[in-house]
């Protein structure tokens, strides 16, 4: 067994759903306006917090709702079907709670403060991505400077920092090169109230506009010793923190894009039943063999993704042992879910016709939102490289 596996303790019963239809309806009613105005959905985050959603994955013993990862993946897909940008934004906070839970389940208490504080209302941001850094978790252009008291100061640029207007704690990392013979990737959490943290109002994008995933500038931002959670060698490393980040991020991200595809299919079915064909005596397009094939193709794509998300989410909670294939399975899930979602939305655009090309059309907005999946790790090239390494071993040096 790997260090990521041990016998799982039984978990307490958890509610199957947190987000009721009325709440989701209100969130959907605001999504188009946030997209058009390029504004952050403060009302959505407030209502989600009041519903307990920001502590959904926090175990009950820490004051959370105690949802399982499969349950939360289902909820994230539902939220994304109503407001993709809101789902993507809150996803990053939920990822940190998921990482903390995965580590705690495996006997590592280093992030249990995340669970406690999330239950108390803290909002965690994900400050990892850097411009030009395709090493992602395994390297950093941010400078991490050690202090005698065990703390670290971070200086660098973080991009795609979702929840930028509201996060209170930023999970981040940087490179400590103070010992040239032993460089370290240092992981820590920064308090927003401390100096040295600036966000740029630069989020004006093609899609996912409401996420407001702005650039964050770190200039000597200090994390005290009790918020420094790991110092790891650069490159791939067998550590519960890295596993937790990779697993929770890929699974919940897959759920978000699958939710977008679900909504697209729903809209496509509505369009097929509503639209009429003049050349076929005014019959509904739902009777057109080409339209029916597109609907069927989209449904088949979605049917293939749901079981994969749920199966891998269950395996994370159950501490299953996939050994060296864990990362290949997770990268493959993200790649397939995003590519399938893009295909579904594209198919439904063709069903809906030219109306989708207008700025106010929901399918047109979903098309712009789903494209963001291309840029999240693991991208297509990285996923294929990860899977190839799992099956063939690493490239010769």
N, C-alpha and C positions, 0 to 999 in steps of 0.2 A: 504493500500500500504506500502511496505517497504521503507526504506530510500534510496534504490537504484533505485527508480522509481519516475518520475515526467513527466508531459507532455513534449513530445519531440518537439523541435523546428525544423522547416524544414531545411534541409541541402542543401547547394548549389550543383549544378550538378558537378559530379566528373568524370574524365576519367575512362573508363571501363578497360583499360589496360595500364600498364607502360612499361612492358618488351616486346620489339618487338622480332620477330623470329630470326633476325640476332644476337642480343645480346645474346639471349638464346643459339643459336647455338655455339657462341664463348665460352660461359661458359661451355657448354657440352664438347666441344673439349678439355678443360683443366682438366676436372674432373678426368679422369683415371690417369693422370700423378700426380696430387696432392695426390691421394690415394696411388699410388705406392711409391712415394717419401716421404709420410707423411709430406707434406708441406702445408702452409696456402695459400689460393687463393687471394693474394693481388690484382691481376688484376681483379678478379671478383668483389671485394668490390669497387675498384676504378670505374669500369664501372657502377656498380649499383648506386653508389653515383652520378656519372655524369648524370645518367638517372633520378635522383630525387627519386630513390626507397627508400632511407633511410628516406625520409620525406614524403613518400606516405600517411601515415595515419595521418599526421599532418594537422589540419584544415587550410584552405586557409588564414584565418585571422591571423595565426601565421607564414605564409610563406611556408606552405606545399602544397601538391597536393590535399588534401581533399578527399582521397578515403574513402569509407565506410569499415567497418570491413568485410562484405561479399565479397566486391571486392578484398580486400587485401588477404583474405583467398584463393580466386581463383588464384591470382597471386603467392602466396606462393606454392600452389600445382603445378603450371606450372614451377616455378623455381626448386622445388624439383625433378620434373620429368627429369630435365636436369642435376642437380648437387645437390644431397641430402645434402652433407656436407656444401656446400655454403648456401643452404636454411636454414639449422638448425642453422648455425652460425649467419646469419643476423636476424634470427627469434628472438633472444634475444634482440637485439636493437629494433626491431619492437614491441616486447611485451611492452617495457617501454613506447614507444610512444602511444601504445594502452591503457595502464593503465592511462597515463596522459590525454588522450582524454576521456576515460570513466569517470574519476573523474571530469573533466571539464564539461562534458555533464550533470553531476549530481550536478553541482553548487559548486564543490570543486576545488579551484585554486591552491592547494598545489604543484602540479607537472606541472604547466603551464610553468615553466622554462625549463622543458624537451622538450616541444613542440617548444619553441622559439629557444633553442640551437640546437636541432636536425635539425631544418630548416637552421641553420647557419653552419652545418657540424659536430657537435659533434656526437660521436658514444658511445652509452650506453651499458655497459656490465651488466650481470645479476649475481651478486655475492651472491647467497642465499644458495645453497646446501653445506652441510658440511659432512665430513666423520662420519658415524655412527649416523647421526641425522635424524631419520625417522619422526620427528615432522614437518619437512620442514618449512612451514610458521609460525608455532605456537610455536616454541622453537628454542633456539640457543645455541651452544657451544662456540660462539665467545663472548668475553668480551667487553662490551661497557661501557666506563668510562666517566661520565659526567664532563664537565669543567664549571667553574663559568660563562663563557661568553655564555653558552647555547650550545656550541659545544660538540662533543663526539670524543673520540679516540677508535678505534676498534683493537682488537688483536685476531686473530684466523686464521683458515684455511678454505678456500672456494674451493670447487672442481667443476669440470664441468663448468668452467668459459669460455663459448664460446666467440669467437672474442678476445681471449687473446692477440694476437699480435697488435691489433689496437684500442681497446676501449679507449676512453678518459675520460669517467666518469663511475664509477662503482656503481650501485645501490645495496646496501647491508643492512644487519641487524645484530644486536647482542643483548645480554642480559645485561641490566643494573640492577645489583643486589646490588647497593649501599644502597638501603633501603630494607632490608630482608623481610619486611612486605608488600612491594609493588614493586615486580620485574616488569620490563618493557622490552618489545621487541622494540628496537629503530631502525627505518628505516632511512637511510641517503644515501647521494651520496658523493663518494670520487673522488677527482681529481687525475688523474694518475701522474701528475707532483709533487705531494706532497710526502714527504718521508714516509717510513713505508709500502710500497707496493712492493711486489716482486712476479714475476711469475716464476714457475718452468717449465722447458722444459721437461715435463713428459708425453706428449700426444702421446703414441704409442699403439694404440688400434686395436681391431678387425675391426671396421667399423667407419664411420663418421670421418675419419682421417683428412680431410681437415678443419674440424671445429676448430681444435687446441684448444679444451676446457680444457686448462691447469689449474693446481692448482694455486691458488692465496694465498699468505701468507700476512697477515696483522699484522703489529707489531707497534701498536700505531698510525695507520693511522688516521689522523684527518679530521673530517667533521665540518665545521663552522656551526653556528646556523642556517644560512639561507639555509643550505642543509640538515638539520635534519627535516624530513617531518612527522614523526609519532613516538609516544611512546605509545604502546598498551600493555595491559596485556597479558601474555602468554596464549596460548590456542585459540580455535576458537573464533572469535570476529566479530561482525557485523560492518564492517567498509568499506567505499568505496575503500580504498587502497587494502585491502585483496580481496575484490570482483573483482576489476579491474585486479589484478595480476592473480587470478584464472581463470577468464573468458577469458582474452586475451591469456594467456599462453596455456590453454587447446584447445582453438579453433584454434589458429595458428599452434600449434604443430600437431593437428589432420590433418590440411591441408597439412603439410609437409609429413607426412607418407602416406596420401592418394595419394599425387603426386608420391611418390615412387611406390605405387601399380599401378597407372595408367601407368607409364612407363613399369613396369614389364608385364602388360597385353599387351601393345603394342608390346613388344619384343616377348612375347609368341605367339601372333597371327602371327608375321612375321616368327617365327620358324616353326609353324604348316604349314604354306604355303610353306616354303622352304624345309623342311626335307621330305625325301621320305622313304617309307617302302618297303624293299625288299620282305617281305613275302606277301605283297599285290600288287604285280605286279608293284612296283615303283610308286604307287599313293602317292600323298601328304598326310602327316599325318593329314591335315585338314579334310580328309575324314574318319578318324578313329573315331569311336563312343566314345572311352575313352578320346581321345584328345579333341574332341568337348565338352564333358561333363566338362572337366577341364576348358576350356576356358569359357564356360557358367557359371560355378560356380564362377569363378573369377569376371566375369562381374556382376553377381547378387550381390556379396558382395560389389562391388564398387557402384552399383546403390543405395544401402541402406544407404551408408555413406554420399554421397554428399548432399542430402536434409537435413540431420541432421546438418551438418556443417553450411550450409547456414541459416537454420532456427534459430539456436542459435545465430549466428553472427548478424542476423537481430534483434533478441530480445535484444541483448546487446545495439545495436545502438538505438533501439526504447524505451529503458528504460522499457522493459516489466517486469511485476511483477510475478515471479515464487515463491516468498516467500521462504519457507524453502526447496523447491525442487531445487533451483538454483544450488547449489553445486553438488547435485546428478546428475542433467542433464549434467553438465559440466564434472564431473569425468566419467560419463557413456560414454559420447561422446569420450573422449580420449581413454578409455579402448577399446571401440568397434572399433574405427578407427585403432588403432595400431594392435589389434588382427586380424582385417580384412585384413590389409595390409600385415601382416606376412603370412596369409593364401594364399593371392593372389600370393605373391612372391614364396611361396613354390609350389603352383600349377604350376606356370610358369617354375620353375626349372625342374619339371617333364616333362613338354611339351618340353622344350629345350634339355633335355637329358644331357649326360655326359660332353658336352662342358662347361656347367655352372660351372663345378668343377675346371676349369683352372683359374688361378689368373687373367688373363687379360679379362675374359668374363664379360660383363656388368651386366648380371643377377646375376652372382656370387657376384659382388660388391654390387648390390642392396640387396642381401640376407644378407650380412654382415651389411650394413647400416640400414636395417629395424629392426634388432635386438636391436639397441640402444633404440627403443621405449619402450622396457621392463623396462628401468631404469629411465625413466622420471616420475615424479609425474603427475597424480595419478597412482600408479601401480595397478595391479589387486586386491591385497588384500585391499588396501586403497579405491579403487573405490567401491568394494562390501560393505565395512564397511560404507562408506558414504551413499550409496543408502539404506542400511538396516536401518540406523539411520533416514533417511528421512521418511521412511514408518513405522517404528516400534518405533521410539523414541530412546533415548540413552540407553546404557546398564545400568543396575542397579549398583550402587556403593556399 
